[in-house]
Amino acid sequence: MADVFGNVHLGYVVVETEKFSDWRRFGRDAVGMHMDDGLDDTVRFRLDDNECRFLLRRGPAEDVTALGWQLDDHDTFDEVLARVTGHGVPVTEGTDDEAALRGVERLVRFPGPNGLFQEVFTRAHTGTAPLQMATRAGFVTGESGLGHVAVTSTKPHQMRGYYNTVFDARLSDYIDETISGVKFKIRFLRVNERHHSVAIAAVNRLPINPIRTRVQHVNVQVADLDDLTASYQRVKELGFDMALAVGQHTNDKELSYYAMTPSGFEWEVGWNPIVVDETTWEPTTYQGISIWGHTPEGQTIVDKLAQFRNGVRSLLHREDDVRALAGAGIPDD
């Protein structure tokens, strides 16, 4: 079996929302992305030459519904599909219209953990319109992919097993953190040079999930520190809620802030994370997510009660771990 690590890159994110007007202000005016808005019930954002990095479709979920992964070549694509179908998991070919909306070729979709569909493709089309973004130096994508996503799970070992089975994901490190009195362990997985493309957060020894959405946050990386500070100011000035103020992470050393999206999950804008050197890297456990900063902004008792209610509801919700691809899961090293 060929190792596909390094040939996998987070290509796009699909969001279902009814709040198009708010998302236009958030994505274009606050974060500073290029926006294409010419299709019915669809908004697309670009970070670079790729035709689509974020696809917003109309619907009630107010959530991320799918992650799109670019695979470097047809051999890698065939290998990933063989792994999925070989474990008895169904795949669905994307229609021409679906591929066109995403600006990609050879689109296939299959189930992912906790209802988050995974989509793979081989080539991204180049956007025809000149980029119009509020950033000076743009965003960092390329071999690192568009950024990362963080998810919360009651089955972190199975989720890690899933991404290992499908994409040969490697463990970068762990963070132990206490948030509002609740102890979390966060596992960081990489599929290429980016320190992590998927982070998995879980409440220690309790089968609860305090986050309503499938994705806790999405990350994009700016190329210039001035673009980070300017977007932070725009988010505040336009009246969007800030989840965490500017700070620096312990593990990947990224400088970032977290804003609240119109759909209720968080959006991290970051700058200057480390790039993993595969020849020397060893996983480490860090205490706390931040060296400094990342202080909560604007959280009220209502927000804390909502998280408590979500945690209680999660006890009644069976999280789908796509067991066929997760196996028995991967225990902590």
BALOBA-1460 file (C-alpha; in Angstrom, 3 decimals):
// residues 333
<rec num="1" residu="m" x="0.000" y="0.000" z="0.000"/>
<rec num="2" residu="a" x="1.486" y="3.326" z="-1.080"/>
<rec num="3" residu="d" x="1.903" y="6.069" z="1.536"/>
<rec num="4" residu="v" x="-0.068" y="9.164" z="0.447"/>
<rec num="5" residu="f" x="1.304" y="11.493" z="3.128"/>
<rec num="6" residu="g" x="2.478" y="14.736" z="1.532"/>
<rec num="7" residu="n" x="0.196" y="14.283" z="-1.486"/>
<rec num="8" residu="v" x="-2.879" y="15.510" z="0.419"/>
<rec num="9" residu="h" x="-3.870" y="19.155" z="0.929"/>
<rec num="10" residu="l" x="-6.984" y="20.744" z="2.419"/>
<rec num="11" residu="g" x="-8.494" y="22.318" z="-0.678"/>
<rec num="12" residu="y" x="-11.856" y="23.839" z="0.263"/>
<rec num="13" residu="v" x="-14.575" y="23.940" z="2.908"/>
<rec num="14" residu="v" x="-18.333" y="23.726" z="2.266"/>
<rec num="15" residu="v" x="-20.685" y="25.666" z="4.565"/>
<rec num="16" residu="e" x="-24.489" y="25.482" z="4.697"/>
<rec num="17" residu="t" x="-26.095" y="28.769" z="5.763"/>
<rec num="18" residu="e" x="-29.080" y="31.063" z="5.390"/>
<rec num="19" residu="k" x="-27.064" y="34.117" z="6.469"/>
<rec num="20" residu="f" x="-25.583" y="35.131" z="3.153"/>
<rec num="21" residu="s" x="-25.650" y="38.870" z="3.839"/>
<rec num="22" residu="d" x="-23.743" y="38.468" z="7.102"/>
<rec num="23" residu="w" x="-21.264" y="36.065" z="5.501"/>
<rec num="24" residu="r" x="-20.561" y="38.516" z="2.682"/>
<rec num="25" residu="r" x="-19.622" y="41.170" z="5.245"/>
<rec num="26" residu="f" x="-17.637" y="38.688" z="7.305"/>
<rec num="27" residu="g" x="-15.701" y="36.947" z="4.531"/>
<rec num="28" residu="r" x="-15.077" y="39.851" z="2.163"/>
<rec num="29" residu="d" x="-15.139" y="42.951" z="4.344"/>
<rec num="30" residu="a" x="-13.778" y="41.629" z="7.646"/>
<rec num="31" residu="v" x="-11.451" y="38.700" z="6.841"/>
<rec num="32" residu="g" x="-10.573" y="40.207" z="3.467"/>
<rec num="33" residu="m" x="-11.140" y="37.288" z="1.071"/>
<rec num="34" residu="h" x="-12.101" y="37.622" z="-2.598"/>
<rec num="35" residu="m" x="-15.834" y="36.985" z="-3.089"/>
<rec num="36" residu="d" x="-17.729" y="35.646" z="-6.111"/>
<rec num="37" residu="d" x="-21.458" y="36.131" z="-5.780"/>
<rec num="38" residu="g" x="-23.004" y="35.475" z="-9.177"/>
<rec num="39" residu="l" x="-24.824" y="32.184" z="-8.652"/>
<rec num="40" residu="d" x="-28.231" y="31.488" z="-7.102"/>
<rec num="41" residu="d" x="-28.074" y="30.397" z="-3.457"/>
<rec num="42" residu="t" x="-24.280" y="30.247" z="-3.595"/>
<rec num="43" residu="v" x="-21.378" y="32.412" z="-2.451"/>
<rec num="44" residu="r" x="-17.742" y="31.518" z="-3.045"/>
<rec num="45" residu="f" x="-14.608" y="32.920" z="-1.422"/>
<rec num="46" residu="r" x="-11.083" y="32.718" z="-2.798"/>
<rec num="47" residu="l" x="-7.717" y="33.034" z="-1.047"/>
<rec num="48" residu="d" x="-5.494" y="32.551" z="-4.084"/>
<rec num="49" residu="d" x="-5.631" y="31.466" z="-7.734"/>
<rec num="50" residu="n" x="-7.926" y="28.520" z="-6.938"/>
<rec num="51" residu="e" x="-11.456" y="29.163" z="-8.143"/>
<rec num="52" residu="c" x="-13.012" y="28.225" z="-4.795"/>
<rec num="53" residu="r" x="-11.690" y="27.884" z="-1.263"/>
<rec num="54" residu="f" x="-14.975" y="28.341" z="0.635"/>
<rec num="55" residu="l" x="-18.319" y="27.354" z="-0.853"/>
<rec num="56" residu="l" x="-21.458" y="28.620" z="0.889"/>
<rec num="57" residu="r" x="-24.688" y="26.841" z="-0.046"/>
<rec num="58" residu="r" x="-28.140" y="27.860" z="1.143"/>
<rec num="59" residu="g" x="-29.573" y="25.644" z="3.882"/>
<rec num="60" residu="p" x="-30.548" y="25.553" z="7.556"/>
<rec num="61" residu="a" x="-27.529" y="23.786" z="9.099"/>
<rec num="62" residu="e" x="-25.401" y="26.894" z="9.888"/>
<rec num="63" residu="d" x="-22.427" y="24.575" z="9.869"/>
<rec num="64" residu="v" x="-19.589" y="23.135" z="7.839"/>
<rec num="65" residu="t" x="-20.927" y="20.141" z="5.915"/>
<rec num="66" residu="a" x="-17.900" y="18.926" z="3.920"/>
<rec num="67" residu="l" x="-14.129" y="19.180" z="3.614"/>
<rec num="68" residu="g" x="-12.534" y="19.040" z="0.170"/>
<rec num="69" residu="w" x="-9.065" y="17.464" z="-0.105"/>
<rec num="70" residu="q" x="-6.820" y="17.947" z="-3.129"/>
<rec num="71" residu="l" x="-4.793" y="14.874" z="-4.081"/>
<rec num="72" residu="d" x="-1.642" y="15.450" z="-6.103"/>
<rec num="73" residu="d" x="-2.176" y="12.889" z="-8.845"/>
<rec num="74" residu="h" x="-4.457" y="10.149" z="-10.118"/>
<rec num="75" residu="d" x="-2.384" y="7.416" z="-8.452"/>
<rec num="76" residu="t" x="-2.955" y="9.026" z="-5.042"/>
<rec num="77" residu="f" x="-6.639" y="9.491" z="-5.874"/>
<rec num="78" residu="d" x="-6.991" y="5.814" z="-6.841"/>
<rec num="79" residu="e" x="-5.159" y="4.724" z="-3.691"/>
<rec num="80" residu="v" x="-7.452" y="6.737" z="-1.401"/>
<rec num="81" residu="l" x="-10.573" y="5.440" z="-3.172"/>
<rec num="82" residu="a" x="-9.297" y="1.874" z="-2.936"/>
<rec num="83" residu="r" x="-8.849" y="2.280" z="0.815"/>
<rec num="84" residu="v" x="-12.354" y="3.666" z="1.283"/>
<rec num="85" residu="t" x="-14.173" y="1.160" z="-0.920"/>
<rec num="86" residu="g" x="-11.957" y="-1.693" z="0.288"/>
<rec num="87" residu="h" x="-13.348" y="-1.134" z="3.790"/>
<rec num="88" residu="g" x="-16.916" y="-1.286" z="2.467"/>
<rec num="89" residu="v" x="-17.612" y="2.447" z="2.733"/>
<rec num="90" residu="p" x="-19.719" y="3.806" z="-0.157"/>
<rec num="91" residu="v" x="-18.425" y="6.596" z="-2.391"/>
<rec num="92" residu="t" x="-20.484" y="8.951" z="-4.524"/>
<rec num="93" residu="e" x="-19.212" y="10.622" z="-7.662"/>
<rec num="94" residu="g" x="-19.820" y="14.333" z="-7.753"/>
<rec num="95" residu="t" x="-21.959" y="15.640" z="-10.590"/>
<rec num="96" residu="d" x="-20.573" y="18.016" z="-13.189"/>
<rec num="97" residu="d" x="-22.483" y="20.866" z="-11.527"/>
<rec num="98" residu="e" x="-21.091" y="20.012" z="-8.083"/>
<rec num="99" residu="a" x="-17.541" y="19.866" z="-9.447"/>
<rec num="100" residu="a" x="-18.051" y="23.183" z="-11.261"/>
<rec num="101" residu="l" x="-19.275" y="24.904" z="-8.093"/>
<rec num="102" residu="r" x="-16.134" y="23.767" z="-6.297"/>
<rec num="103" residu="g" x="-13.912" y="24.556" z="-9.259"/>
<rec num="104" residu="v" x="-12.370" y="21.072" z="-9.328"/>
<rec num="105" residu="e" x="-11.958" y="17.931" z="-11.412"/>
<rec num="106" residu="r" x="-12.636" y="14.258" z="-10.567"/>
<rec num="107" residu="l" x="-14.797" y="14.869" z="-7.501"/>
<rec num="108" residu="v" x="-15.786" y="12.006" z="-5.184"/>
<rec num="109" residu="r" x="-17.536" y="12.149" z="-1.788"/>
<rec num="110" residu="f" x="-17.673" y="9.679" z="1.116"/>
<rec num="111" residu="p" x="-18.787" y="9.746" z="4.780"/>
<rec num="112" residu="g" x="-16.558" y="11.199" z="7.465"/>
<rec num="113" residu="p" x="-16.628" y="11.240" z="11.269"/>
<rec num="114" residu="n" x="-19.502" y="12.992" z="13.027"/>
<rec num="115" residu="g" x="-21.398" y="13.636" z="9.796"/>
<rec num="116" residu="l" x="-18.650" y="15.704" z="8.175"/>
<rec num="117" residu="f" x="-18.406" y="14.505" z="4.562"/>
<rec num="118" residu="q" x="-14.992" y="14.177" z="2.968"/>
<rec num="119" residu="e" x="-14.574" y="15.088" z="-0.691"/>
<rec num="120" residu="v" x="-11.456" y="14.392" z="-2.765"/>
<rec num="121" residu="f" x="-10.394" y="15.795" z="-6.105"/>
<rec num="122" residu="t" x="-7.317" y="15.846" z="-8.325"/>
<rec num="123" residu="r" x="-7.141" y="19.332" z="-9.820"/>
<rec num="124" residu="a" x="-8.377" y="22.795" z="-8.913"/>
<rec num="125" residu="h" x="-9.339" y="25.259" z="-11.633"/>
<rec num="126" residu="t" x="-7.822" y="28.716" z="-11.688"/>
<rec num="127" residu="g" x="-10.206" y="31.611" z="-11.130"/>
<rec num="128" residu="t" x="-10.640" y="33.912" z="-14.100"/>
<rec num="129" residu="a" x="-11.418" y="37.155" z="-12.264"/>
<rec num="130" residu="p" x="-8.480" y="39.135" z="-10.814"/>
<rec num="131" residu="l" x="-8.243" y="38.747" z="-7.054"/>
<rec num="132" residu="q" x="-9.816" y="41.570" z="-5.088"/>
<rec num="133" residu="m" x="-8.847" y="41.117" z="-1.448"/>
<rec num="134" residu="a" x="-8.393" y="43.436" z="1.514"/>
<rec num="135" residu="t" x="-4.993" y="41.915" z="2.309"/>
<rec num="136" residu="r" x="-1.662" y="43.411" z="1.312"/>
<rec num="137" residu="a" x="0.341" y="40.182" z="0.960"/>
<rec num="138" residu="g" x="-2.451" y="37.616" z="0.586"/>
<rec num="139" residu="f" x="-2.887" y="34.198" z="2.172"/>
<rec num="140" residu="v" x="-0.522" y="31.230" z="2.577"/>
<rec num="141" residu="t" x="-1.801" y="28.119" z="0.782"/>
<rec num="142" residu="g" x="0.145" y="26.070" z="-1.805"/>
<rec num="143" residu="e" x="1.677" y="22.848" z="-0.531"/>
<rec num="144" residu="s" x="0.284" y="23.552" z="2.948"/>
<rec num="145" residu="g" x="-3.334" y="23.678" z="1.777"/>
<rec num="146" residu="l" x="-5.777" y="26.432" z="2.690"/>
<rec num="147" residu="g" x="-5.310" y="26.157" z="6.477"/>
<rec num="148" residu="h" x="-6.780" y="23.776" z="9.039"/>
<rec num="149" residu="v" x="-9.983" y="22.752" z="10.772"/>
<rec num="150" residu="a" x="-10.535" y="21.891" z="14.426"/>
<rec num="151" residu="v" x="-13.282" y="19.481" z="15.446"/>
<rec num="152" residu="t" x="-14.606" y="18.282" z="18.791"/>
<rec num="153" residu="s" x="-15.353" y="14.619" z="19.293"/>
<rec num="154" residu="t" x="-16.418" y="12.082" z="21.867"/>
<rec num="155" residu="k" x="-14.440" y="9.463" z="19.916"/>
<rec num="156" residu="p" x="-11.031" y="11.050" z="19.323"/>
<rec num="157" residu="h" x="-9.127" y="7.777" z="18.925"/>
<rec num="158" residu="q" x="-11.517" y="6.627" z="16.200"/>
<rec num="159" residu="m" x="-11.351" y="9.996" z="14.440"/>
<rec num="160" residu="r" x="-7.570" y="9.874" z="14.467"/>
<rec num="161" residu="g" x="-7.766" y="6.311" z="13.138"/>
<rec num="162" residu="y" x="-10.022" y="7.476" z="10.304"/>
<rec num="163" residu="y" x="-7.612" y="10.147" z="9.052"/>
<rec num="164" residu="n" x="-4.709" y="7.748" z="9.421"/>
<rec num="165" residu="t" x="-6.490" y="5.086" z="7.354"/>
<rec num="166" residu="v" x="-7.639" y="7.443" z="4.607"/>
<rec num="167" residu="f" x="-4.762" y="9.956" z="4.349"/>
<rec num="168" residu="d" x="-1.828" y="8.492" z="6.351"/>
<rec num="169" residu="a" x="-2.139" y="11.435" z="8.746"/>
<rec num="170" residu="r" x="0.716" y="11.805" z="11.234"/>
<rec num="171" residu="l" x="0.511" y="12.998" z="14.831"/>
<rec num="172" residu="s" x="2.260" y="16.336" z="15.322"/>
<rec num="173" residu="d" x="1.622" y="16.775" z="19.051"/>
<rec num="174" residu="y" x="-0.882" y="17.077" z="21.908"/>
<rec num="175" residu="i" x="-2.147" y="19.947" z="24.005"/>
<rec num="176" residu="d" x="-3.744" y="19.518" z="27.442"/>
<rec num="177" residu="e" x="-5.948" y="22.482" z="28.295"/>
<rec num="178" residu="t" x="-8.582" y="23.381" z="30.879"/>
<rec num="179" residu="i" x="-11.375" y="25.610" z="29.560"/>
<rec num="180" residu="s" x="-14.054" y="26.857" z="31.968"/>
<rec num="181" residu="g" x="-13.121" y="24.086" z="34.390"/>
<rec num="182" residu="v" x="-13.368" y="21.323" z="31.761"/>
<rec num="183" residu="k" x="-10.204" y="19.389" z="30.849"/>
<rec num="184" residu="f" x="-9.565" y="18.863" z="27.124"/>
<rec num="185" residu="k" x="-6.951" y="16.902" z="25.211"/>
<rec num="186" residu="i" x="-6.297" y="18.121" z="21.676"/>
<rec num="187" residu="r" x="-4.587" y="15.962" z="19.043"/>
<rec num="188" residu="f" x="-2.968" y="17.653" z="16.040"/>
<rec num="189" residu="l" x="-2.716" y="15.729" z="12.770"/>
<rec num="190" residu="r" x="-0.756" y="16.686" z="9.660"/>
<rec num="191" residu="v" x="-0.993" y="15.363" z="6.096"/>
<rec num="192" residu="n" x="1.755" y="17.554" z="4.615"/>
<rec num="193" residu="e" x="4.247" y="20.214" z="5.706"/>
<rec num="194" residu="r" x="1.606" y="22.244" z="7.580"/>
<rec num="195" residu="h" x="1.860" y="21.569" z="11.317"/>
<rec num="196" residu="h" x="-1.752" y="20.362" z="11.287"/>
<rec num="197" residu="s" x="-4.643" y="20.189" z="8.876"/>
<rec num="198" residu="v" x="-6.993" y="18.609" z="11.438"/>
<rec num="199" residu="a" x="-7.092" y="19.200" z="15.191"/>
<rec num="200" residu="i" x="-9.270" y="16.896" z="17.324"/>
<rec num="201" residu="a" x="-10.415" y="18.180" z="20.718"/>
<rec num="202" residu="a" x="-12.067" y="15.911" z="23.280"/>
<rec num="203" residu="v" x="-13.200" y="16.268" z="26.872"/>
<rec num="204" residu="n" x="-10.987" y="14.064" z="28.998"/>
<rec num="205" residu="r" x="-12.730" y="10.887" z="30.200"/>
<rec num="206" residu="l" x="-16.235" y="12.251" z="29.578"/>
<rec num="207" residu="p" x="-18.365" y="11.354" z="26.518"/>
<rec num="208" residu="i" x="-19.668" y="14.897" z="26.024"/>
<rec num="209" residu="n" x="-19.251" y="17.445" z="23.253"/>
<rec num="210" residu="p" x="-19.943" y="21.090" z="24.172"/>
<rec num="211" residu="i" x="-19.795" y="22.349" z="20.563"/>
<rec num="212" residu="r" x="-22.979" y="22.473" z="18.448"/>
<rec num="213" residu="t" x="-21.258" y="22.577" z="15.063"/>
<rec num="214" residu="r" x="-19.322" y="19.803" z="13.330"/>
<rec num="215" residu="v" x="-16.273" y="22.075" z="13.112"/>
<rec num="216" residu="q" x="-15.177" y="24.121" z="16.123"/>
<rec num="217" residu="h" x="-13.071" y="26.460" z="14.018"/>
<rec num="218" residu="v" x="-11.597" y="27.003" z="10.567"/>
<rec num="219" residu="n" x="-8.135" y="28.520" z="10.132"/>
<rec num="220" residu="v" x="-6.672" y="30.620" z="7.327"/>
<rec num="221" residu="q" x="-3.108" y="31.954" z="7.313"/>
<rec num="222" residu="v" x="-2.103" y="35.427" z="6.160"/>
<rec num="223" residu="a" x="1.361" y="36.078" z="4.735"/>
<rec num="224" residu="d" x="1.981" y="39.381" z="6.508"/>
<rec num="225" residu="l" x="1.650" y="40.411" z="10.164"/>
<rec num="226" residu="d" x="0.093" y="43.724" z="9.142"/>
<rec num="227" residu="d" x="-2.714" y="41.796" z="7.422"/>
<rec num="228" residu="l" x="-3.401" y="39.940" z="10.671"/>
<rec num="229" residu="t" x="-3.739" y="43.138" z="12.696"/>
<rec num="230" residu="a" x="-5.738" y="44.913" z="9.987"/>
<rec num="231" residu="s" x="-8.268" y="42.088" z="9.723"/>
<rec num="232" residu="y" x="-8.571" y="41.974" z="13.524"/>
<rec num="233" residu="q" x="-9.467" y="45.672" z="13.482"/>
<rec num="234" residu="r" x="-11.985" y="45.175" z="10.653"/>
<rec num="235" residu="v" x="-13.710" y="42.321" z="12.491"/>
<rec num="236" residu="k" x="-14.123" y="44.541" z="15.562"/>
<rec num="237" residu="e" x="-15.169" y="47.634" z="13.625"/>
<rec num="238" residu="l" x="-17.810" y="45.737" z="11.625"/>
<rec num="239" residu="g" x="-19.403" y="44.472" z="14.830"/>
<rec num="240" residu="f" x="-18.600" y="40.758" z="14.616"/>
<rec num="241" residu="d" x="-18.037" y="38.968" z="17.912"/>
<rec num="242" residu="m" x="-14.476" y="38.093" z="18.831"/>
<rec num="243" residu="a" x="-13.999" y="34.723" z="20.550"/>
<rec num="244" residu="l" x="-10.315" y="35.036" z="21.464"/>
<rec num="245" residu="a" x="-8.051" y="38.066" z="21.211"/>
<rec num="246" residu="v" x="-4.636" y="37.933" z="19.559"/>
<rec num="247" residu="g" x="-2.243" y="35.412" z="21.083"/>
<rec num="248" residu="q" x="0.435" y="32.856" z="20.226"/>
<rec num="249" residu="h" x="0.049" y="29.084" z="20.338"/>
<rec num="250" residu="t" x="2.403" y="26.839" z="22.292"/>
<rec num="251" residu="n" x="2.833" y="24.087" z="19.728"/>
<rec num="252" residu="d" x="2.899" y="25.553" z="16.206"/>
<rec num="253" residu="k" x="3.896" y="29.066" z="17.429"/>
<rec num="254" residu="e" x="1.222" y="30.656" z="15.209"/>
<rec num="255" residu="l" x="0.130" y="34.185" z="16.086"/>
<rec num="256" residu="s" x="-3.647" y="34.402" z="15.669"/>
<rec num="257" residu="y" x="-7.082" y="35.537" z="16.782"/>
<rec num="258" residu="y" x="-10.493" y="33.832" z="16.710"/>
<rec num="259" residu="a" x="-13.667" y="35.541" z="15.488"/>
<rec num="260" residu="m" x="-17.226" y="34.205" z="15.537"/>
<rec num="261" residu="t" x="-18.666" y="33.480" z="12.096"/>
<rec num="262" residu="p" x="-22.296" y="34.269" z="11.257"/>
<rec num="263" residu="s" x="-22.994" y="30.509" z="11.451"/>
<rec num="264" residu="g" x="-21.704" y="30.140" z="15.004"/>
<rec num="265" residu="f" x="-18.402" y="28.313" z="14.573"/>
<rec num="266" residu="e" x="-15.118" y="30.153" z="15.051"/>
<rec num="267" residu="w" x="-12.734" y="31.486" z="12.410"/>
<rec num="268" residu="e" x="-9.027" y="31.732" z="13.169"/>
<rec num="269" residu="v" x="-6.812" y="34.111" z="11.224"/>
<rec num="270" residu="g" x="-3.165" y="33.228" z="11.828"/>
<rec num="271" residu="w" x="0.356" y="34.235" z="10.855"/>
<rec num="272" residu="n" x="3.759" y="32.545" z="10.758"/>
<rec num="273" residu="p" x="3.260" y="29.009" z="12.137"/>
<rec num="274" residu="i" x="6.242" y="26.681" z="12.021"/>
<rec num="275" residu="v" x="6.666" y="24.241" z="9.123"/>
<rec num="276" residu="v" x="7.326" y="20.646" z="10.195"/>
<rec num="277" residu="d" x="10.711" y="19.123" z="9.355"/>
<rec num="278" residu="e" x="9.922" y="15.439" z="8.861"/>
<rec num="279" residu="t" x="13.526" y="14.390" z="9.500"/>
<rec num="280" residu="t" x="13.646" y="15.704" z="13.063"/>
<rec num="281" residu="w" x="10.055" y="16.059" z="14.299"/>
<rec num="282" residu="e" x="8.984" y="14.299" z="17.497"/>
<rec num="283" residu="p" x="5.473" y="14.623" z="19.002"/>
<rec num="284" residu="t" x="5.321" y="16.568" z="22.274"/>
<rec num="285" residu="t" x="2.613" y="17.286" z="24.846"/>
<rec num="286" residu="y" x="2.084" y="20.965" z="25.683"/>
<rec num="287" residu="q" x="0.255" y="22.373" z="28.695"/>
<rec num="288" residu="g" x="-2.169" y="25.030" z="27.471"/>
<rec num="289" residu="i" x="-2.927" y="26.278" z="23.980"/>
<rec num="290" residu="s" x="-1.204" y="29.646" z="24.293"/>
<rec num="291" residu="i" x="2.178" y="31.068" z="25.217"/>
<rec num="292" residu="w" x="0.436" y="34.403" z="25.701"/>
<rec num="293" residu="g" x="-2.831" y="36.104" z="24.786"/>
<rec num="294" residu="h" x="-5.879" y="34.384" z="23.295"/>
<rec num="295" residu="t" x="-7.956" y="35.827" z="26.115"/>
<rec num="296" residu="p" x="-11.729" y="35.337" z="25.774"/>
<rec num="297" residu="e" x="-13.692" y="38.343" z="24.563"/>
<rec num="298" residu="g" x="-17.369" y="38.938" z="25.126"/>
<rec num="299" residu="q" x="-18.308" y="35.504" z="26.488"/>
<rec num="300" residu="t" x="-21.397" y="35.742" z="28.705"/>
<rec num="301" residu="i" x="-23.122" y="33.396" z="31.111"/>
<rec num="302" residu="v" x="-25.606" y="32.740" z="28.307"/>
<rec num="303" residu="d" x="-22.766" y="31.421" z="26.131"/>
<rec num="304" residu="k" x="-21.558" y="29.157" z="28.937"/>
<rec num="305" residu="l" x="-25.084" y="27.820" z="29.501"/>
<rec num="306" residu="a" x="-25.431" y="27.122" z="25.776"/>
<rec num="307" residu="q" x="-22.230" y="25.059" z="25.870"/>
<rec num="308" residu="f" x="-23.546" y="23.182" z="28.890"/>
<rec num="309" residu="r" x="-26.803" y="22.414" z="27.080"/>
<rec num="310" residu="n" x="-24.885" y="21.237" z="24.026"/>
<rec num="311" residu="g" x="-22.837" y="18.922" z="26.211"/>
<rec num="312" residu="v" x="-25.983" y="17.417" z="27.751"/>
<rec num="313" residu="r" x="-27.563" y="16.947" z="24.315"/>
<rec num="314" residu="s" x="-24.431" y="15.217" z="23.057"/>
<rec num="315" residu="l" x="-25.007" y="12.448" z="25.590"/>
<rec num="316" residu="l" x="-28.141" y="11.560" z="23.618"/>
<rec num="317" residu="h" x="-26.456" y="11.848" z="20.224"/>
<rec num="318" residu="r" x="-24.599" y="8.903" z="18.723"/>
<rec num="319" residu="e" x="-21.481" y="10.232" z="17.035"/>
<rec num="320" residu="d" x="-20.823" y="8.424" z="13.758"/>
<rec num="321" residu="d" x="-17.158" y="7.458" z="13.654"/>
<rec num="322" residu="v" x="-17.351" y="5.574" z="10.297"/>
<rec num="323" residu="r" x="-16.068" y="2.563" z="12.161"/>
<rec num="324" residu="a" x="-15.065" y="0.677" z="9.014"/>
<rec num="325" residu="l" x="-12.374" y="3.273" z="8.335"/>
<rec num="326" residu="a" x="-11.525" y="4.064" z="11.954"/>
<rec num="327" residu="g" x="-10.831" y="0.481" z="12.944"/>
<rec num="328" residu="a" x="-10.331" y="0.187" z="16.675"/>
<rec num="329" residu="g" x="-8.935" y="3.703" z="16.720"/>
<rec num="330" residu="i" x="-5.400" y="4.770" z="17.610"/>
<rec num="331" residu="p" x="-4.603" y="4.954" z="21.338"/>
<rec num="332" residu="d" x="-2.510" y="7.849" z="22.604"/>
<rec num="333" residu="d" x="1.220" y="7.293" z="22.278"/>
